[in-house]
Amino acid sequence: MAVTNGRMEHSIQGSSLADILDRILDKGIVIAGDVTISLVGVELLNIRLRLLVASVDKAIEMGINWWEADPYLTSQTKASSEQTELLQQRLERIEGLLAGQATKEQPL
């Protein structure tokens, strides 16, 4: 409770959806659960679910930054494909030179 202008206000009175989402993203929330499918006492399938809802800043603070190394989510994808193309062309030139030398060295 807070006292504002002589009257008491409960914290839930001023909460809107945006306030709630802001708090959740700022603090982070983890939802965990397990789903198990069994038949006659034999476990057939076990699924462990873990969900983290947090802002990017909070995730980085917690040490979660998998998107920084994912080439599909970074600008490294284009650079990587260009580099691969250059290496492929270079390899083809080298193989061509080696094939040319091999035919010169072998007598017919």
Biopython code that builds the backbone (N, CA, C, O; Angstrom):
import numpy as np
from Bio.PDB.StructureBuilder import StructureBuilder

atoms = [
    (1, "MET", "N", (0.825, -1.174, 0.000)),
    (1, "MET", "CA", (0.000, 0.000, 0.000)),
    (1, "MET", "C", (0.873, 1.243, 0.000)),
    (1, "MET", "O", (1.943, 1.266, 0.608)),
    (2, "ALA", "N", (0.414, 2.256, -0.675)),
    (2, "ALA", "CA", (1.129, 3.523, -0.727)),
    (2, "ALA", "C", (0.186, 4.643, -0.339)),
    (2, "ALA", "O", (-1.013, 4.580, -0.610)),
    (3, "VAL", "N", (0.726, 5.656, 0.288)),
    (3, "VAL", "CA", (-0.075, 6.811, 0.688)),
    (3, "VAL", "C", (0.218, 7.922, -0.297)),
    (3, "VAL", "O", (1.357, 8.373, -0.417)),
    (4, "THR", "N", (-0.819, 8.367, -1.009)),
    (4, "THR", "CA", (-0.679, 9.431, -1.985)),
    (4, "THR", "C", (-1.742, 10.481, -1.708)),
    (4, "THR", "O", (-2.933, 10.172, -1.701)),
    (5, "ASN", "N", (-1.322, 11.720, -1.481)),
    (5, "ASN", "CA", (-2.242, 12.835, -1.218)),
    (5, "ASN", "C", (-3.221, 12.518, -0.100)),
    (5, "ASN", "O", (-4.401, 12.857, -0.188)),
    (6, "GLY", "N", (-2.738, 11.876, 0.937)),
    (6, "GLY", "CA", (-3.580, 11.611, 2.091)),
    (6, "GLY", "C", (-4.494, 10.411, 1.956)),
    (6, "GLY", "O", (-5.233, 10.116, 2.895)),
    (7, "ARG", "N", (-4.482, 9.706, 0.837)),
    (7, "ARG", "CA", (-5.334, 8.522, 0.724)),
    (7, "ARG", "C", (-4.474, 7.309, 0.400)),
    (7, "ARG", "O", (-3.417, 7.425, -0.219)),
    (8, "MET", "N", (-4.938, 6.171, 0.820)),
    (8, "MET", "CA", (-4.190, 4.929, 0.632)),
    (8, "MET", "C", (-4.605, 4.274, -0.677)),
    (8, "MET", "O", (-5.784, 4.214, -1.025)),
    (9, "GLU", "N", (-3.615, 3.793, -1.375)),
    (9, "GLU", "CA", (-3.888, 3.086, -2.624)),
    (9, "GLU", "C", (-3.246, 1.715, -2.552)),
    (9, "GLU", "O", (-2.120, 1.564, -2.077)),
    (10, "HIS", "N", (-3.958, 0.740, -3.018)),
    (10, "HIS", "CA", (-3.405, -0.607, -3.115)),
    (10, "HIS", "C", (-2.618, -0.704, -4.412)),
    (10, "HIS", "O", (-2.951, -0.061, -5.408)),
    (11, "SER", "N", (-1.573, -1.513, -4.385)),
    (11, "SER", "CA", (-0.705, -1.610, -5.559)),
    (11, "SER", "C", (-1.423, -2.211, -6.763)),
    (11, "SER", "O", (-1.042, -1.938, -7.901)),
    (12, "ILE", "N", (-2.452, -3.022, -6.535)),
    (12, "ILE", "CA", (-3.140, -3.642, -7.668)),
    (12, "ILE", "C", (-4.124, -2.694, -8.341)),
    (12, "ILE", "O", (-4.577, -2.969, -9.453)),
    (13, "GLN", "N", (-4.461, -1.592, -7.696)),
    (13, "GLN", "CA", (-5.402, -0.663, -8.313)),
    (13, "GLN", "C", (-4.801, 0.014, -9.539)),
    (13, "GLN", "O", (-5.502, 0.227, -10.527)),
    (14, "GLY", "N", (-3.520, 0.353, -9.493)),
    (14, "GLY", "CA", (-2.894, 1.067, -10.596)),
    (14, "GLY", "C", (-2.226, 0.155, -11.607)),
    (14, "GLY", "O", (-1.523, 0.641, -12.493)),
    (15, "SER", "N", (-2.418, -1.128, -11.504)),
    (15, "SER", "CA", (-1.737, -2.058, -12.405)),
    (15, "SER", "C", (-2.543, -2.269, -13.672)),
    (15, "SER", "O", (-3.706, -2.670, -13.629)),
    (16, "SER", "N", (-1.921, -1.999, -14.773)),
    (16, "SER", "CA", (-2.532, -2.307, -16.060)),
    (16, "SER", "C", (-1.769, -3.486, -16.654)),
    (16, "SER", "O", (-0.782, -3.951, -16.083)),
    (17, "LEU", "N", (-2.220, -3.950, -17.769)),
    (17, "LEU", "CA", (-1.544, -5.064, -18.433)),
    (17, "LEU", "C", (-0.103, -4.693, -18.771)),
    (17, "LEU", "O", (0.801, -5.519, -18.651)),
    (18, "ALA", "N", (0.105, -3.449, -19.192)),
    (18, "ALA", "CA", (1.461, -3.004, -19.517)),
    (18, "ALA", "C", (2.353, -3.023, -18.284)),
    (18, "ALA", "O", (3.521, -3.400, -18.372)),
    (19, "ASP", "N", (1.816, -2.620, -17.135)),
    (19, "ASP", "CA", (2.595, -2.643, -15.892)),
    (19, "ASP", "C", (2.972, -4.069, -15.509)),
    (19, "ASP", "O", (4.103, -4.336, -15.104)),
    (20, "ILE", "N", (2.020, -4.972, -15.642)),
    (20, "ILE", "CA", (2.267, -6.374, -15.289)),
    (20, "ILE", "C", (3.319, -6.980, -16.219)),
    (20, "ILE", "O", (4.238, -7.658, -15.758)),
    (21, "LEU", "N", (3.185, -6.739, -17.524)),
    (21, "LEU", "CA", (4.174, -7.254, -18.476)),
    (21, "LEU", "C", (5.552, -6.653, -18.226)),
    (21, "LEU", "O", (6.568, -7.336, -18.346)),
    (22, "ASP", "N", (5.576, -5.373, -17.880)),
    (22, "ASP", "CA", (6.850, -4.725, -17.580)),
    (22, "ASP", "C", (7.522, -5.381, -16.383)),
    (22, "ASP", "O", (8.732, -5.609, -16.395)),
    (23, "ARG", "N", (6.748, -5.682, -15.357)),
    (23, "ARG", "CA", (7.300, -6.344, -14.173)),
    (23, "ARG", "C", (7.798, -7.751, -14.497)),
    (23, "ARG", "O", (8.868, -8.159, -14.043)),
    (24, "ILE", "N", (7.015, -8.489, -15.285)),
    (24, "ILE", "CA", (7.406, -9.862, -15.643)),
    (24, "ILE", "C", (8.690, -9.850, -16.463)),
    (24, "ILE", "O", (9.602, -10.633, -16.199)),
    (25, "LEU", "N", (8.765, -8.964, -17.460)),
    (25, "LEU", "CA", (9.957, -8.914, -18.298)),
    (25, "LEU", "C", (11.165, -8.410, -17.526)),
    (25, "LEU", "O", (12.293, -8.827, -17.790)),
    (26, "ASP", "N", (10.935, -7.515, -16.572)),
    (26, "ASP", "CA", (12.036, -6.979, -15.776)),
    (26, "ASP", "C", (12.602, -8.023, -14.825)),
    (26, "ASP", "O", (13.819, -8.133, -14.677)),
    (27, "LYS", "N", (11.742, -8.777, -14.190)),
    (27, "LYS", "CA", (12.177, -9.776, -13.210)),
    (27, "LYS", "C", (12.442, -11.130, -13.861)),
    (27, "LYS", "O", (13.359, -11.844, -13.455)),
    (28, "GLY", "N", (11.649, -11.487, -14.864)),
    (28, "GLY", "CA", (11.746, -12.805, -15.481)),
    (28, "GLY", "C", (10.839, -13.785, -14.758)),
    (28, "GLY", "O", (10.617, -13.672, -13.553)),
    (29, "ILE", "N", (10.323, -14.738, -15.499)),
    (29, "ILE", "CA", (9.459, -15.764, -14.919)),
    (29, "ILE", "C", (9.804, -17.095, -15.580)),
    (29, "ILE", "O", (10.031, -17.159, -16.788)),
    (30, "VAL", "N", (9.841, -18.136, -14.789)),
    (30, "VAL", "CA", (10.144, -19.473, -15.299)),
    (30, "VAL", "C", (8.927, -20.352, -15.077)),
    (30, "VAL", "O", (8.375, -20.405, -13.978)),
    (31, "ILE", "N", (8.517, -21.036, -16.128)),
    (31, "ILE", "CA", (7.413, -21.986, -16.043)),
    (31, "ILE", "C", (7.997, -23.351, -16.389)),
    (31, "ILE", "O", (8.600, -23.529, -17.446)),
    (32, "ALA", "N", (7.813, -24.298, -15.499)),
    (32, "ALA", "CA", (8.389, -25.629, -15.701)),
    (32, "ALA", "C", (7.305, -26.682, -15.523)),
    (32, "ALA", "O", (6.380, -26.517, -14.728)),
    (33, "GLY", "N", (7.434, -27.757, -16.272)),
    (33, "GLY", "CA", (6.475, -28.845, -16.144)),
    (33, "GLY", "C", (6.990, -30.109, -16.802)),
    (33, "GLY", "O", (7.870, -30.068, -17.662)),
    (34, "ASP", "N", (6.440, -31.207, -16.394)),
    (34, "ASP", "CA", (6.792, -32.509, -16.957)),
    (34, "ASP", "C", (5.528, -33.196, -17.445)),
    (34, "ASP", "O", (4.491, -33.161, -16.783)),
    (35, "VAL", "N", (5.626, -33.818, -18.607)),
    (35, "VAL", "CA", (4.524, -34.602, -19.152)),
    (35, "VAL", "C", (5.042, -36.026, -19.327)),
    (35, "VAL", "O", (6.043, -36.247, -20.009)),
    (36, "THR", "N", (4.369, -36.977, -18.716)),
    (36, "THR", "CA", (4.782, -38.374, -18.813)),
    (36, "THR", "C", (3.613, -39.203, -19.316)),
    (36, "THR", "O", (2.494, -39.093, -18.815)),
    (37, "ILE", "N", (3.885, -40.030, -20.309)),
    (37, "ILE", "CA", (2.872, -40.947, -20.832)),
    (37, "ILE", "C", (3.321, -42.358, -20.475)),
    (37, "ILE", "O", (4.395, -42.806, -20.876)),
    (38, "SER", "N", (2.483, -43.043, -19.718)),
    (38, "SER", "CA", (2.794, -44.407, -19.279)),
    (38, "SER", "C", (1.673, -45.342, -19.692)),
    (38, "SER", "O", (0.516, -44.937, -19.804)),
    (39, "LEU", "N", (2.028, -46.584, -19.915)),
    (39, "LEU", "CA", (1.052, -47.615, -20.242)),
    (39, "LEU", "C", (1.390, -48.841, -19.406)),
    (39, "LEU", "O", (2.481, -49.397, -19.531)),
    (40, "VAL", "N", (0.478, -49.256, -18.571)),
    (40, "VAL", "CA", (0.629, -50.403, -17.680)),
    (40, "VAL", "C", (1.911, -50.260, -16.843)),
    (40, "VAL", "O", (2.673, -51.214, -16.683)),
    (41, "GLY", "N", (2.124, -49.074, -16.327)),
    (41, "GLY", "CA", (3.273, -48.832, -15.464)),
    (41, "GLY", "C", (4.602, -48.686, -16.179)),
    (41, "GLY", "O", (5.640, -48.550, -15.532)),
    (42, "VAL", "N", (4.587, -48.713, -17.520)),
    (42, "VAL", "CA", (5.818, -48.559, -18.296)),
    (42, "VAL", "C", (5.827, -47.152, -18.893)),
    (42, "VAL", "O", (4.912, -46.761, -19.619)),
    (43, "GLU", "N", (6.866, -46.411, -18.576)),
    (43, "GLU", "CA", (6.977, -45.047, -19.080)),
    (43, "GLU", "C", (7.340, -45.081, -20.561)),
    (43, "GLU", "O", (8.406, -45.570, -20.936)),
    (44, "LEU", "N", (6.447, -44.557, -21.399)),
    (44, "LEU", "CA", (6.672, -44.553, -22.838)),
    (44, "LEU", "C", (7.301, -43.254, -23.318)),
    (44, "LEU", "O", (8.143, -43.255, -24.216)),
    (45, "LEU", "N", (6.888, -42.155, -22.719)),
    (45, "LEU", "CA", (7.346, -40.845, -23.172)),
    (45, "LEU", "C", (7.417, -39.902, -21.989)),
    (45, "LEU", "O", (6.496, -39.836, -21.175)),
    (46, "ASN", "N", (8.512, -39.177, -21.903)),
    (46, "ASN", "CA", (8.670, -38.187, -20.849)),
    (46, "ASN", "C", (9.143, -36.892, -21.496)),
    (46, "ASN", "O", (10.202, -36.859, -22.122)),
    (47, "ILE", "N", (8.368, -35.835, -21.349)),
    (47, "ILE", "CA", (8.709, -34.534, -21.922)),
    (47, "ILE", "C", (8.888, -33.549, -20.778)),
    (47, "ILE", "O", (7.993, -33.367, -19.953)),
    (48, "ARG", "N", (10.053, -32.917, -20.739)),
    (48, "ARG", "CA", (10.326, -31.910, -19.716)),
    (48, "ARG", "C", (10.258, -30.545, -20.386)),
    (48, "ARG", "O", (11.006, -30.270, -21.324)),
    (49, "LEU", "N", (9.373, -29.702, -19.910)),
    (49, "LEU", "CA", (9.175, -28.377, -20.481)),
    (49, "LEU", "C", (9.747, -27.318, -19.549)),
    (49, "LEU", "O", (9.502, -27.344, -18.343)),
    (50, "ARG", "N", (10.505, -26.391, -20.111)),
    (50, "ARG", "CA", (11.027, -25.259, -19.362)),
    (50, "ARG", "C", (10.818, -24.017, -20.217)),
    (50, "ARG", "O", (11.258, -23.976, -21.366)),
    (51, "LEU", "N", (10.165, -23.024, -19.678)),
    (51, "LEU", "CA", (9.883, -21.794, -20.407)),
    (51, "LEU", "C", (10.358, -20.617, -19.582)),
    (51, "LEU", "O", (10.005, -20.485, -18.411)),
    (52, "LEU", "N", (11.157, -19.767, -20.194)),
    (52, "LEU", "CA", (11.642, -18.563, -19.538)),
    (52, "LEU", "C", (11.079, -17.370, -20.283)),
    (52, "LEU", "O", (11.264, -17.245, -21.493)),
    (53, "VAL", "N", (10.396, -16.496, -19.569)),
    (53, "VAL", "CA", (9.881, -15.263, -20.145)),
    (53, "VAL", "C", (10.615, -14.126, -19.454)),
    (53, "VAL", "O", (10.460, -13.910, -18.252)),
    (54, "ALA", "N", (11.419, -13.399, -20.228)),
    (54, "ALA", "CA", (12.194, -12.292, -19.670)),
    (54, "ALA", "C", (12.593, -11.355, -20.801)),
    (54, "ALA", "O", (12.518, -11.711, -21.977)),
    (55, "SER", "N", (13.014, -10.161, -20.431)),
    (55, "SER", "CA", (13.509, -9.221, -21.432)),
    (55, "SER", "C", (14.901, -9.667, -21.879)),
    (55, "SER", "O", (15.547, -10.477, -21.214)),
    (56, "VAL", "N", (15.346, -9.139, -22.995)),
    (56, "VAL", "CA", (16.670, -9.482, -23.504)),
    (56, "VAL", "C", (17.735, -9.057, -22.501)),
    (56, "VAL", "O", (18.699, -9.786, -22.267)),
    (57, "ASP", "N", (17.563, -7.880, -21.911)),
    (57, "ASP", "CA", (18.537, -7.406, -20.920)),
    (57, "ASP", "C", (18.631, -8.359, -19.738)),
    (57, "ASP", "O", (19.726, -8.671, -19.272)),
    (58, "LYS", "N", (17.490, -8.819, -19.257)),
    (58, "LYS", "CA", (17.476, -9.740, -18.116)),
    (58, "LYS", "C", (18.096, -11.084, -18.514)),
    (58, "LYS", "O", (18.833, -11.682, -17.730)),
    (59, "ALA", "N", (17.801, -11.557, -19.725)),
    (59, "ALA", "CA", (18.372, -12.825, -20.189)),
    (59, "ALA", "C", (19.893, -12.731, -20.277)),
    (59, "ALA", "O", (20.594, -13.659, -19.871)),
    (60, "ILE", "N", (20.408, -11.627, -20.800)),
    (60, "ILE", "CA", (21.858, -11.444, -20.883)),
    (60, "ILE", "C", (22.454, -11.390, -19.486)),
    (60, "ILE", "O", (23.523, -11.947, -19.240)),
    (61, "GLU", "N", (21.762, -10.719, -18.572)),
    (61, "GLU", "CA", (22.219, -10.651, -17.182)),
    (61, "GLU", "C", (22.303, -12.043, -16.560)),
    (61, "GLU", "O", (23.171, -12.302, -15.726)),
    (62, "MET", "N", (21.396, -12.943, -16.967)),
    (62, "MET", "CA", (21.376, -14.303, -16.438)),
    (62, "MET", "C", (22.334, -15.223, -17.192)),
    (62, "MET", "O", (22.483, -16.389, -16.829)),
    (63, "GLY", "N", (22.984, -14.712, -18.236)),
    (63, "GLY", "CA", (23.953, -15.513, -18.979)),
    (63, "GLY", "C", (23.360, -16.264, -20.151)),
    (63, "GLY", "O", (23.988, -17.182, -20.678)),
    (64, "ILE", "N", (22.172, -15.893, -20.567)),
    (64, "ILE", "CA", (21.518, -16.549, -21.700)),
    (64, "ILE", "C", (21.671, -15.636, -22.913)),
    (64, "ILE", "O", (21.101, -14.545, -22.944)),
    (65, "ASN", "N", (22.434, -16.073, -23.905)),
    (65, "ASN", "CA", (22.653, -15.251, -25.099)),
    (65, "ASN", "C", (22.836, -16.116, -26.345)),
    (65, "ASN", "O", (23.691, -15.817, -27.178)),
    (66, "TRP", "N", (22.058, -17.167, -26.484)),
    (66, "TRP", "CA", (22.219, -18.105, -27.592)),
    (66, "TRP", "C", (21.991, -17.451, -28.945)),
    (66, "TRP", "O", (22.536, -17.925, -29.942)),
    (67, "TRP", "N", (21.215, -16.390, -29.018)),
    (67, "TRP", "CA", (20.906, -15.748, -30.290)),
    (67, "TRP", "C", (22.117, -15.013, -30.858)),
    (67, "TRP", "O", (22.158, -14.741, -32.058)),
    (68, "GLU", "N", (23.106, -14.685, -30.019)),
    (68, "GLU", "CA", (24.289, -13.981, -30.509)),
    (68, "GLU", "C", (25.172, -14.889, -31.361)),
    (68, "GLU", "O", (25.885, -14.401, -32.238)),
    (69, "ALA", "N", (25.137, -16.187, -31.122)),
    (69, "ALA", "CA", (25.967, -17.130, -31.870)),
    (69, "ALA", "C", (25.204, -17.831, -32.988)),
    (69, "ALA", "O", (25.813, -18.540, -33.790)),
    (70, "ASP", "N", (23.900, -17.654, -33.060)),
    (70, "ASP", "CA", (23.093, -18.320, -34.082)),
    (70, "ASP", "C", (23.246, -17.577, -35.411)),
    (70, "ASP", "O", (22.832, -16.422, -35.513)),
    (71, "PRO", "N", (23.832, -18.216, -36.433)),
    (71, "PRO", "CA", (24.076, -17.513, -37.691)),
    (71, "PRO", "C", (22.797, -17.097, -38.413)),
    (71, "PRO", "O", (22.827, -16.164, -39.215)),
    (72, "TYR", "N", (21.690, -17.757, -38.151)),
    (72, "TYR", "CA", (20.437, -17.393, -38.811)),
    (72, "TYR", "C", (19.806, -16.148, -38.203)),
    (72, "TYR", "O", (18.933, -15.536, -38.818)),
    (73, "LEU", "N", (20.231, -15.768, -37.014)),
    (73, "LEU", "CA", (19.667, -14.602, -36.342)),
    (73, "LEU", "C", (20.620, -13.414, -36.318)),
    (73, "LEU", "O", (20.296, -12.374, -35.743)),
    (74, "THR", "N", (21.782, -13.553, -36.929)),
    (74, "THR", "CA", (22.755, -12.468, -36.929)),
    (74, "THR", "C", (23.143, -12.117, -38.355)),
    (74, "THR", "O", (22.779, -12.815, -39.301)),
    (75, "SER", "N", (23.874, -11.045, -38.495)),
    (75, "SER", "CA", (24.334, -10.627, -39.819)),
    (75, "SER", "C", (25.497, -11.475, -40.304)),
    (75, "SER", "O", (25.967, -11.288, -41.426)),
    (76, "GLN", "N", (25.970, -12.402, -39.484)),
    (76, "GLN", "CA", (27.075, -13.271, -39.872)),
    (76, "GLN", "C", (26.675, -14.237, -40.981)),
    (76, "GLN", "O", (27.543, -14.781, -41.663)),
    (77, "THR", "N", (25.385, -14.459, -41.173)),
    (77, "THR", "CA", (24.922, -15.403, -42.187)),
    (77, "THR", "C", (25.373, -14.978, -43.574)),
    (77, "THR", "O", (25.910, -15.788, -44.329)),
    (78, "LYS", "N", (25.159, -13.710, -43.915)),
    (78, "LYS", "CA", (25.531, -13.226, -45.239)),
    (78, "LYS", "C", (27.043, -13.265, -45.413)),
    (78, "LYS", "O", (27.538, -13.704, -46.451)),
    (79, "ALA", "N", (27.776, -12.811, -44.406)),
    (79, "ALA", "CA", (29.239, -12.826, -44.486)),
    (79, "ALA", "C", (29.753, -14.253, -44.591)),
    (79, "ALA", "O", (30.705, -14.521, -45.323)),
    (80, "SER", "N", (29.133, -15.159, -43.870)),
    (80, "SER", "CA", (29.553, -16.554, -43.893)),
    (80, "SER", "C", (29.309, -17.172, -45.265)),
    (80, "SER", "O", (30.159, -17.909, -45.763)),
    (81, "SER", "N", (28.163, -16.885, -45.889)),
    (81, "SER", "CA", (27.882, -17.457, -47.204)),
    (81, "SER", "C", (28.802, -16.859, -48.264)),
    (81, "SER", "O", (29.213, -17.559, -49.190)),
    (82, "GLU", "N", (29.132, -15.570, -48.138)),
    (82, "GLU", "CA", (30.075, -14.959, -49.078)),
    (82, "GLU", "C", (31.461, -15.571, -48.919)),
    (82, "GLU", "O", (32.146, -15.832, -49.908)),
    (83, "GLN", "N", (31.868, -15.797, -47.691)),
    (83, "GLN", "CA", (33.170, -16.403, -47.430)),
    (83, "GLN", "C", (33.211, -17.834, -47.966)),
    (83, "GLN", "O", (34.225, -18.259, -48.519)),
    (84, "THR", "N", (32.130, -18.568, -47.807)),
    (84, "THR", "CA", (32.056, -19.931, -48.324)),
    (84, "THR", "C", (32.173, -19.931, -49.843)),
    (84, "THR", "O", (32.858, -20.782, -50.411)),
    (85, "GLU", "N", (31.514, -18.990, -50.502)),
    (85, "GLU", "CA", (31.582, -18.889, -51.962)),
    (85, "GLU", "C", (33.008, -18.587, -52.427)),
    (85, "GLU", "O", (33.486, -19.180, -53.394)),
    (86, "LEU", "N", (33.687, -17.666, -51.739)),
    (86, "LEU", "CA", (35.072, -17.344, -52.094)),
    (86, "LEU", "C", (35.994, -18.543, -51.902)),
    (86, "LEU", "O", (36.862, -18.804, -52.734)),
    (87, "LEU", "N", (35.805, -19.261, -50.819)),
    (87, "LEU", "CA", (36.617, -20.456, -50.575)),
    (87, "LEU", "C", (36.355, -21.530, -51.625)),
    (87, "LEU", "O", (37.279, -22.220, -52.055)),
    (88, "GLN", "N", (35.099, -21.671, -52.037)),
    (88, "GLN", "CA", (34.746, -22.651, -53.068)),
    (88, "GLN", "C", (35.428, -22.305, -54.388)),
    (88, "GLN", "O", (35.963, -23.188, -55.058)),
    (89, "GLN", "N", (35.414, -21.027, -54.764)),
    (89, "GLN", "CA", (36.074, -20.600, -56.004)),
    (89, "GLN", "C", (37.583, -20.831, -55.925)),
    (89, "GLN", "O", (38.202, -21.285, -56.887)),
    (90, "ARG", "N", (38.156, -20.519, -54.790)),
    (90, "ARG", "CA", (39.599, -20.715, -54.596)),
    (90, "ARG", "C", (39.970, -22.193, -54.708)),
    (90, "ARG", "O", (40.964, -22.547, -55.343)),
    (91, "LEU", "N", (39.160, -23.049, -54.087)),
    (91, "LEU", "CA", (39.405, -24.489, -54.146)),
    (91, "LEU", "C", (39.310, -25.008, -55.574)),
    (91, "LEU", "O", (40.116, -25.844, -55.982)),
    (92, "GLU", "N", (38.336, -24.525, -56.336)),
    (92, "GLU", "CA", (38.193, -24.954, -57.729)),
    (92, "GLU", "C", (39.408, -24.536, -58.560)),
    (92, "GLU", "O", (39.864, -25.299, -59.411)),
    (93, "ARG", "N", (39.940, -23.320, -58.320)),
    (93, "ARG", "CA", (41.143, -22.875, -59.036)),
    (93, "ARG", "C", (42.337, -23.766, -58.701)),
    (93, "ARG", "O", (43.088, -24.171, -59.588)),
    (94, "ILE", "N", (42.506, -24.065, -57.417)),
    (94, "ILE", "CA", (43.625, -24.918, -56.995)),
    (94, "ILE", "C", (43.498, -26.311, -57.593)),
    (94, "ILE", "O", (44.482, -26.874, -58.073)),
    (95, "GLU", "N", (42.288, -26.873, -57.567)),
    (95, "GLU", "CA", (42.084, -28.201, -58.150)),
    (95, "GLU", "C", (42.348, -28.184, -59.649)),
    (95, "GLU", "O", (42.896, -29.142, -60.197)),
    (96, "GLY", "N", (41.962, -27.100, -60.314)),
    (96, "GLY", "CA", (42.229, -26.975, -61.748)),
    (96, "GLY", "C", (43.717, -26.925, -62.039)),
    (96, "GLY", "O", (44.190, -27.560, -62.982)),
    (97, "LEU", "N", (44.461, -26.171, -61.235)),
    (97, "LEU", "CA", (45.915, -26.103, -61.412)),
    (97, "LEU", "C", (46.562, -27.458, -61.169)),
    (97, "LEU", "O", (47.448, -27.868, -61.918)),
    (98, "LEU", "N", (46.127, -28.147, -60.135)),
    (98, "LEU", "CA", (46.681, -29.469, -59.834)),
    (98, "LEU", "C", (46.348, -30.475, -60.931)),
    (98, "LEU", "O", (47.182, -31.308, -61.285)),
    (99, "ALA", "N", (45.145, -30.400, -61.464)),
    (99, "ALA", "CA", (44.760, -31.313, -62.549)),
    (99, "ALA", "C", (45.597, -31.028, -63.793)),
    (99, "ALA", "O", (45.979, -31.957, -64.504)),
    (100, "GLY", "N", (45.888, -29.749, -64.065)),
    (100, "GLY", "CA", (46.721, -29.375, -65.211)),
    (100, "GLY", "C", (48.141, -29.866, -65.043)),
    (100, "GLY", "O", (48.748, -30.327, -66.010)),
    (101, "GLN", "N", (48.690, -29.782, -63.839)),
    (101, "GLN", "CA", (50.044, -30.268, -63.584)),
    (101, "GLN", "C", (50.113, -31.785, -63.706)),
    (101, "GLN", "O", (51.099, -32.328, -64.205)),
    (102, "ALA", "N", (49.077, -32.462, -63.253)),
    (102, "ALA", "CA", (49.068, -33.928, -63.303)),
    (102, "ALA", "C", (49.063, -34.418, -64.743)),
    (102, "ALA", "O", (49.715, -35.418, -65.044)),
    (103, "THR", "N", (48.352, -33.752, -65.638)),
    (103, "THR", "CA", (48.317, -34.189, -67.039)),
    (103, "THR", "C", (49.639, -33.893, -67.733)),
    (103, "THR", "O", (50.016, -34.631, -68.643)),
    (104, "LYS", "N", (50.364, -32.833, -67.339)),
    (104, "LYS", "CA", (51.665, -32.514, -67.934)),
    (104, "LYS", "C", (52.728, -33.516, -67.503)),
    (104, "LYS", "O", (53.624, -33.837, -68.283)),
    (105, "GLU", "N", (52.641, -34.007, -66.287)),
    (105, "GLU", "CA", (53.653, -34.912, -65.748)),
    (105, "GLU", "C", (53.501, -36.338, -66.262)),
    (105, "GLU", "O", (54.493, -37.063, -66.333)),
    (106, "GLN", "N", (52.306, -36.760, -66.617)),
    (106, "GLN", "CA", (52.079, -38.139, -67.055)),
    (106, "GLN", "C", (52.308, -38.242, -68.565)),
    (106, "GLN", "O", (51.647, -37.558, -69.347)),
    (107, "PRO", "N", (53.247, -39.100, -68.968)),
    (107, "PRO", "CA", (53.451, -39.295, -70.420)),
    (107, "PRO", "C", (52.322, -40.150, -71.003)),
    (107, "PRO", "O", (51.782, -41.036, -70.340)),
    (108, "LEU", "N", (51.990, -39.862, -72.240)),
    (108, "LEU", "CA", (50.922, -40.618, -72.897)),
    (108, "LEU", "C", (51.440, -41.775, -73.639)),
    (108, "LEU", "O", (50.667, -42.514, -74.248)),
]
sb = StructureBuilder()
sb.init_structure("model")
sb.init_model(0)
sb.init_chain("A")
sb.init_seg("    ")
for serial, (resi, resn, name, xyz) in enumerate(atoms, 1):
    if name == "N":
        sb.init_residue(resn, " ", resi, " ")
    sb.init_atom(name, np.array(xyz, "f"), 0.0, 1.0, " ", f" {name:<3s}", serial, name[0])
structure = sb.get_structure()
